[in-house]
Amino acid sequence: MQALKKIEIILGAPDLHRLTRLLEKHGLAYTVYHHVTGRGDRGVRGDDDLTASPAISVS
């Protein structure tokens, strides 16, 4: 068993395809969690139909 590093990226739905292509190009495994909601420095973010904020876990 080898040690892995985990990176989490939260982005708007319009950027998802571009990021997954980049990850695949570099042979990285990833998991996508759809409909992520939360609160950050820009206020509350929902998973409405326009942004549908997904989170990606890369290992």
N, CA, C and O atoms as a GROMACS GRO file, in nm:
protein
  236
    1MET      N    1   0.085  -0.117   0.000
    1MET     CA    2   0.000   0.000   0.000
    1MET      C    3   0.089   0.123   0.000
    1MET      O    4   0.185   0.130   0.076
    2GLN      N    5   0.058   0.219  -0.084
    2GLN     CA    6   0.140   0.339  -0.090
    2GLN      C    7   0.065   0.459  -0.033
    2GLN      O    8  -0.058   0.466  -0.038
    3ALA      N    9   0.140   0.553   0.022
    3ALA     CA   10   0.080   0.674   0.078
    3ALA      C   11   0.026   0.763  -0.034
    3ALA      O   12   0.088   0.774  -0.140
    4LEU      N   13  -0.088   0.824  -0.010
    4LEU     CA   14  -0.150   0.913  -0.107
    4LEU      C   15  -0.166   1.051  -0.047
    4LEU      O   16  -0.169   1.067   0.075
    5LYS      N   17  -0.176   1.150  -0.133
    5LYS     CA   18  -0.209   1.286  -0.091
    5LYS      C   19  -0.347   1.317  -0.144
    5LYS      O   20  -0.385   1.273  -0.253
    6LYS      N   21  -0.422   1.392  -0.066
    6LYS     CA   22  -0.558   1.427  -0.106
    6LYS      C   23  -0.570   1.578  -0.118
    6LYS      O   24  -0.528   1.653  -0.030
    7ILE      N   25  -0.626   1.622  -0.229
    7ILE     CA   26  -0.650   1.764  -0.255
    7ILE      C   27  -0.799   1.780  -0.282
    7ILE      O   28  -0.855   1.703  -0.360
    8GLU      N   29  -0.863   1.876  -0.220
    8GLU     CA   30  -1.004   1.902  -0.247
    8GLU      C   31  -1.018   2.036  -0.318
    8GLU      O   32  -0.959   2.136  -0.276
    9ILE      N   33  -1.098   2.038  -0.424
    9ILE     CA   34  -1.120   2.157  -0.504
    9ILE      C   35  -1.271   2.179  -0.514
    9ILE      O   36  -1.345   2.088  -0.551
   10ILE      N   37  -1.316   2.299  -0.482
   10ILE     CA   38  -1.457   2.332  -0.497
   10ILE      C   39  -1.467   2.441  -0.603
   10ILE      O   40  -1.401   2.544  -0.593
   11LEU      N   41  -1.551   2.417  -0.704
   11LEU     CA   42  -1.561   2.511  -0.815
   11LEU      C   43  -1.702   2.513  -0.870
   11LEU      O   44  -1.784   2.428  -0.836
   12GLY      N   45  -1.729   2.609  -0.954
   12GLY     CA   46  -1.858   2.618  -1.019
   12GLY      C   47  -1.871   2.514  -1.129
   12GLY      O   48  -1.772   2.474  -1.189
   13ALA      N   49  -1.994   2.471  -1.154
   13ALA     CA   50  -2.020   2.367  -1.253
   13ALA      C   51  -1.962   2.397  -1.392
   13ALA      O   52  -1.916   2.305  -1.459
   14PRO      N   53  -1.963   2.524  -1.437
   14PRO     CA   54  -1.909   2.550  -1.571
   14PRO      C   55  -1.761   2.512  -1.586
   14PRO      O   56  -1.714   2.490  -1.698
   15ASP      N   57  -1.687   2.506  -1.476
   15ASP     CA   58  -1.544   2.473  -1.482
   15ASP      C   59  -1.514   2.325  -1.464
   15ASP      O   60  -1.399   2.283  -1.480
   16LEU      N   61  -1.614   2.245  -1.432
   16LEU     CA   62  -1.593   2.104  -1.400
   16LEU      C   63  -1.530   2.027  -1.515
   16LEU      O   64  -1.433   1.954  -1.494
   17HIS      N   65  -1.583   2.040  -1.635
   17HIS     CA   66  -1.533   1.964  -1.749
   17HIS      C   67  -1.386   1.995  -1.777
   17HIS      O   68  -1.306   1.905  -1.803
   18ARG      N   69  -1.351   2.122  -1.771
   18ARG     CA   70  -1.213   2.162  -1.797
   18ARG      C   71  -1.116   2.100  -1.695
   18ARG      O   72  -1.009   2.052  -1.732
   19LEU      N   73  -1.156   2.102  -1.567
   19LEU     CA   74  -1.070   2.046  -1.463
   19LEU      C   75  -1.058   1.894  -1.475
   19LEU      O   76  -0.948   1.840  -1.460
   20THR      N   77  -1.168   1.825  -1.501
   20THR     CA   78  -1.160   1.679  -1.511
   20THR      C   79  -1.074   1.637  -1.631
   20THR      O   80  -1.002   1.538  -1.624
   21ARG      N   81  -1.081   1.712  -1.741
   21ARG     CA   82  -0.993   1.682  -1.856
   21ARG      C   83  -0.847   1.695  -1.817
   21ARG      O   84  -0.764   1.613  -1.855
   22LEU      N   85  -0.815   1.801  -1.741
   22LEU     CA   86  -0.678   1.824  -1.698
   22LEU      C   87  -0.630   1.712  -1.606
   22LEU      O   88  -0.518   1.663  -1.622
   23LEU      N   89  -0.713   1.671  -1.512
   23LEU     CA   90  -0.677   1.563  -1.420
   23LEU      C   91  -0.654   1.432  -1.495
   23LEU      O   92  -0.558   1.360  -1.467
   24GLU      N   93  -0.742   1.402  -1.591
   24GLU     CA   94  -0.727   1.280  -1.671
   24GLU      C   95  -0.601   1.285  -1.756
   24GLU      O   96  -0.533   1.184  -1.772
   25LYS      N   97  -0.569   1.400  -1.810
   25LYS     CA   98  -0.449   1.417  -1.892
   25LYS      C   99  -0.323   1.380  -1.813
   25LYS      O  100  -0.228   1.326  -1.869
   26HIS      N  101  -0.325   1.410  -1.682
   26HIS     CA  102  -0.210   1.381  -1.597
   26HIS      C  103  -0.222   1.248  -1.525
   26HIS      O  104  -0.140   1.217  -1.439
   27GLY      N  105  -0.323   1.169  -1.558
   27GLY     CA  106  -0.338   1.035  -1.502
   27GLY      C  107  -0.377   1.033  -1.355
   27GLY      O  108  -0.347   0.936  -1.285
   28LEU      N  109  -0.443   1.137  -1.308
   28LEU     CA  110  -0.482   1.145  -1.167
   28LEU      C  111  -0.621   1.088  -1.144
   28LEU      O  112  -0.711   1.108  -1.226
   29ALA      N  113  -0.638   1.016  -1.034
   29ALA     CA  114  -0.770   0.966  -0.996
   29ALA      C  115  -0.845   1.079  -0.927
   29ALA      O  116  -0.784   1.162  -0.860
   30TYR      N  117  -0.977   1.081  -0.942
   30TYR     CA  118  -1.055   1.186  -0.876
   30TYR      C  119  -1.196   1.137  -0.848
   30TYR      O  120  -1.244   1.041  -0.909
   31THR      N  121  -1.262   1.204  -0.757
   31THR     CA  122  -1.402   1.179  -0.722
   31THR      C  123  -1.474   1.312  -0.727
   31THR      O  124  -1.422   1.412  -0.679
   32VAL      N  125  -1.594   1.314  -0.786
   32VAL     CA  126  -1.673   1.436  -0.794
   32VAL      C  127  -1.794   1.422  -0.703
   32VAL      O  128  -1.868   1.324  -0.712
   33TYR      N  129  -1.813   1.520  -0.616
   33TYR     CA  130  -1.931   1.527  -0.530
   33TYR      C  131  -2.018   1.640  -0.583
   33TYR      O  132  -1.979   1.757  -0.577
   34HIS      N  133  -2.134   1.607  -0.635
   34HIS     CA  134  -2.223   1.709  -0.690
   34HIS      C  135  -2.311   1.768  -0.580
   34HIS      O  136  -2.327   1.708  -0.473
   35HIS      N  137  -2.366   1.884  -0.606
   35HIS     CA  138  -2.461   1.951  -0.518
   35HIS      C  139  -2.400   1.986  -0.382
   35HIS      O  140  -2.458   1.955  -0.278
   36VAL      N  141  -2.285   2.048  -0.384
   36VAL     CA  142  -2.217   2.090  -0.262
   36VAL      C  143  -2.266   2.229  -0.223
   36VAL      O  144  -2.276   2.318  -0.308
   37THR      N  145  -2.298   2.247  -0.097
   37THR     CA  146  -2.338   2.378  -0.046
   37THR      C  147  -2.251   2.414   0.073
   37THR      O  148  -2.193   2.327   0.137
   38GLY      N  149  -2.242   2.543   0.101
   38GLY     CA  150  -2.162   2.585   0.215
   38GLY      C  151  -2.153   2.736   0.224
   38GLY      O  152  -2.220   2.808   0.150
   39ARG      N  153  -2.070   2.782   0.316
   39ARG     CA  154  -2.052   2.925   0.337
   39ARG      C  155  -1.903   2.954   0.343
   39ARG      O  156  -1.828   2.882   0.409
   40GLY      N  157  -1.861   3.059   0.275
   40GLY     CA  158  -1.721   3.098   0.273
   40GLY      C  159  -1.707   3.248   0.273
   40GLY      O  160  -1.799   3.320   0.313
   41ASP      N  161  -1.592   3.297   0.228
   41ASP     CA  162  -1.568   3.441   0.229
   41ASP      C  163  -1.658   3.518   0.134
   41ASP      O  164  -1.669   3.640   0.144
   42ARG      N  165  -1.723   3.449   0.040
   42ARG     CA  166  -1.817   3.514  -0.052
   42ARG      C  167  -1.962   3.487  -0.013
   42ARG      O  168  -2.053   3.508  -0.094
   43GLY      N  169  -1.985   3.442   0.110
   43GLY     CA  170  -2.120   3.418   0.158
   43GLY      C  171  -2.165   3.275   0.133
   43GLY      O  172  -2.085   3.187   0.102
   44VAL      N  173  -2.295   3.254   0.146
   44VAL     CA  174  -2.354   3.122   0.130
   44VAL      C  175  -2.359   3.087  -0.018
   44VAL      O  176  -2.401   3.167  -0.101
   45ARG      N  177  -2.316   2.966  -0.050
   45ARG     CA  178  -2.321   2.917  -0.188
   45ARG      C  179  -2.414   2.798  -0.190
   45ARG      O  180  -2.400   2.705  -0.111
   46GLY      N  181  -2.511   2.800  -0.281
   46GLY     CA  182  -2.605   2.691  -0.292
   46GLY      C  183  -2.576   2.606  -0.414
   46GLY      O  184  -2.481   2.632  -0.488
   47ASP      N  185  -2.657   2.506  -0.434
   47ASP     CA  186  -2.638   2.418  -0.550
   47ASP      C  187  -2.751   2.441  -0.649
   47ASP      O  188  -2.812   2.346  -0.698
   48ASP      N  189  -2.778   2.570  -0.677
   48ASP     CA  190  -2.884   2.601  -0.774
   48ASP      C  191  -2.844   2.552  -0.913
   48ASP      O  192  -2.730   2.510  -0.935
   49ASP      N  193  -2.936   2.557  -1.005
   49ASP     CA  194  -2.911   2.501  -1.138
   49ASP      C  195  -2.802   2.573  -1.216
   49ASP      O  196  -2.743   2.514  -1.306
   50LEU      N  197  -2.774   2.698  -1.184
   50LEU     CA  198  -2.673   2.772  -1.260
   50LEU      C  199  -2.532   2.735  -1.218
   50LEU      O  200  -2.446   2.712  -1.304
   51THR      N  201  -2.506   2.728  -1.088
   51THR     CA  202  -2.370   2.701  -1.043
   51THR      C  203  -2.349   2.556  -1.008
   51THR      O  204  -2.243   2.500  -1.037
   52ALA      N  205  -2.446   2.492  -0.946
   52ALA     CA  206  -2.439   2.350  -0.907
   52ALA      C  207  -2.303   2.310  -0.855
   52ALA      O  208  -2.248   2.208  -0.897
   53SER      N  209  -2.247   2.389  -0.767
   53SER     CA  210  -2.111   2.375  -0.719
   53SER      C  211  -2.069   2.232  -0.686
   53SER      O  212  -2.113   2.176  -0.586
   54PRO      N  213  -1.984   2.172  -0.770
   54PRO     CA  214  -1.931   2.040  -0.737
   54PRO      C  215  -1.801   2.053  -0.660
   54PRO      O  216  -1.733   2.155  -0.668
   55ALA      N  217  -1.766   1.951  -0.586
   55ALA     CA  218  -1.637   1.943  -0.520
   55ALA      C  219  -1.565   1.823  -0.577
   55ALA      O  220  -1.626   1.720  -0.605
   56ILE      N  221  -1.434   1.837  -0.594
   56ILE     CA  222  -1.354   1.727  -0.649
   56ILE      C  223  -1.249   1.689  -0.547
   56ILE      O  224  -1.180   1.774  -0.492
   57SER      N  225  -1.239   1.561  -0.522
   57SER     CA  226  -1.136   1.508  -0.435
   57SER      C  227  -1.036   1.436  -0.524
   57SER      O  228  -1.071   1.341  -0.594
   58VAL      N  229  -0.912   1.480  -0.520
   58VAL     CA  230  -0.806   1.422  -0.604
   58VAL      C  231  -0.710   1.346  -0.515
   58VAL      O  232  -0.665   1.398  -0.413
   59SER      N  233  -0.680   1.222  -0.553
   59SER     CA  234  -0.581   1.146  -0.475
   59SER      C  235  -0.480   1.081  -0.566
   59SER      O  236  -0.389   1.012  -0.519
   0.00000   0.00000   0.00000
